[in-house]
Amino acid sequence: KTRRSLRVCSAEMSRYMSHELSAFARAFFHGAVLLWLYDGLTIWRLARKSGRIAVDLRDLLYWIFAALYTFRYFYTVSSGSLRGYLFAGILFGGLAWKYSLSPYYVRFGTKVLKMIGKILDIPRKALKKLEKRLKFYFGKCKINLYKLFQRLFKGDRV
């Protein structure tokens, strides 16, 4: 081969490699985003107690979303063909998030969500107390009305 053809091949190869490196970097980012979203579910689970069915349903919806999100990414980057470096990018991105910022994010997010829950509990408790008082008042009214009707119609009884 001539030098010119080697330079052209080298330029094409360089362009192809830069495309793959860029795709790997974006896959790394996608993996981190997927775990970041799952951490959001973890924060919700830790801050607000839910039943087992609700937790399982949220997890199922997350995994369906993650599968569609990953499929869409693979389809746009490599026309749907599965590439090992894309899987590796998603895996390493997720692991990088999991072992770097995730513990701090989950801890901080859980504290914030619990604090917001406590703040929102104040009006909820006040409304619950008001509801109890209204039920008592209207219940007392029903009893008084019943007694009144008994006295009014006592003479009509056979």
N, C-alpha and C positions, 0 to 999 in steps of 0.2 A: 504494500500500500504506500501511497505517496504521503508526504507530510501534510499536504492540504486536506486530504480525505481524513487523516487522523485528527486534525484540528477540528473538522466539522463533526466527526463522531464524538470527539471530546466535548464540544460545545453542546451537542444534543444530549449526551450522557449527563453533563453537568446540569442542564435544564431539567431533565427527568429526575435526577437525584434531589435537586432543590424542591421540586414538586412533592416528592415523597417525604422529604424532611419537613416541609411545611404541613403536609397532611398528618405526619406524626405529631407535630407540635399542637395542631388543632385537636387531634385525638386525645392528647395528654390533657388539654384544657377541658374537653368534653367529659373525660373520666373524672376530673376534679369537680366539675359542675354536677355530675350525677351523684357523687357522694355528698356534695354540699346540700343538694335537695333532700337526700335521704337523712342527713343530719337534721334538717328542718322537721322531718317526721319524728325523729328521735327526740328532739326538743319538745315537740307537741306531746309525745307519749310520756315524757318525764314530768312535764309541767301540769298537764291535765289528765287525770285518771280516766281511762276509757275501758270499755268492756273488750273482751278478747275478740269478739266478732268485728267490732269497729276497727281494732288494730289490724286484724287480718285483712279486712276490706281495704284499708288505706295502703297496706303493703302490696296487695294485689294490684291496686290501681297504679301505684308507683312503678312496679315492675313492668306493667303493660306500657306505661309511659316511657320507661327507660328503654324497652325493646324497640318501640317505635322511633324514639329519638336516635338511638344507635343505628337502626336500619336506615333512617333518613340520611344520617351522616355518611354511612357507607355508600349509599346509593349516589349521593351528590359527589363524593370524592372519587370513587373508583367504579362508577356505573354499576353498583351492586355487588361487585366481586369482593370476596372476603380476602383481606390482606393481613398477614400476620403482624406487620408493623403497626397496623391500625388497632388491632386487639391489644398489642403490647402498649401502645400509647394510652389507650383507655385504662388499662390495668395500672400502669405506672402513674398516671395522673390521679387515679383514685387512691392509690397507696400513698402518693405524695401528700394529698389532702388529708388522708386519714391519720398519718403520722406526723403532720406538721401543725396545721391550724385547727383541725377538727376538735380536739379535746377542749381547747379554749373557747371555740365557737359554741359548742354544745353547753359547756358550763355557763358561759355568759348568757346565751340565749335562754336557757332554762330559768336562770335567775330573773331575767327581764320579763319573761312570760308569766312566771309565778307572781311577780310584783304587779303586773298589769291585772292578773286575775284577782289579786287581793283588793286592788283599787276598784275594780268592777263589782266586787262582792259587797261593797258598802251600800250602793243603791239597791242591790238585789236583796240584801238583808232588810233594809228599810221597807221595801215593797212587800216583803214576806210578812213583816210585822204588821204593816197596814192591812194586809189581806186578812190576817188572823183577827184583828180588831173589828174589821168590817163584817166578817163571818159571825163573830160573837154578837155584834150589835144587831145584825139582821136576823140572826137566830133568836135573839131575845125578843125582837119585834114579832116574829112568828109566834112565839110562845104567848106573848101578851095578846096578840090578835086572836089566837085560839081560845084563850081564857075569856076574852070579851065576847066572842061568838057563842061560847058555852053559856055565859050568863044571859045574853040576849035571847037565845032560843031555848032556854031551859024550860020555860013555861010551855013551849010547843011540843015537848016530848009526850008521847002517849004512854 
